Amino acid sequence: YKSLLESKFKRYRFESQIHFIDNSELNRDFKSLQQHLVELATKRRLADRIVDSSMVELIRHVCHLSKTLEVPTQSIQEFSEIVSEFGITEDVTEILDFLHSCGFVLYYKNDTRLKDVVVINPKLLTDVMSSVVTLRHRFVGDGMLHSKDLINVFSNFSLSQHKMFLKILEKFEIIYELKSDYVNGGESFLVPCM
């Protein structure tokens, strides 16, 4: 299995090193993983970042928000206001880059469709993807997602979030928007994995 996984990871440009954790060799395997994570953090300059007490409090607040916000996204302006409440004067995009790199938020400043959206709850992304890529319903069974079915597919989420979800799914190439669907009178999206 190891070589199969490694070939898949290389194909999708993930980090090339995979760590398998074996219960019989637990300490050795975790040490190897820990060493690799430190190397990655250093390479990406995460380890050079000074995390002061106000940043720690901001991270705690973000974690709290991820569990309590009804709409787990904010505009960059809203997030800027939160950052200023903690007395942090650093550029908000640099803070978001750091929080994104650490996995606390999702923020894509280079994507014109998403540059004003901060996803406070990264787990949301897996929930959104599993709403589309699923066998629990047949709204996407033919590999097509039609706008008329969005209310059913995203039934666990507020209507105001649907457009943002579609943008995120397009970013990760889970769906592809097709030209206007004249048959169904709305947008359609190709879902290749279905």
Secondary structure by P-SEA (a helix, b strand, c coil): caaaaaaaaaaaccccbbbbbbccaaaaaaaaaaaaaaaaaaaaccccccccaaaaaaaaaaaaaaaccccccccaaaaaaaaaaacccccaaaaaaaaaaaccbbbbccccccccccccccaaaaaaaaacccccccccccccccccccccccccccccaaaaaaaaaaaacccccccccccccbbbbbbccc
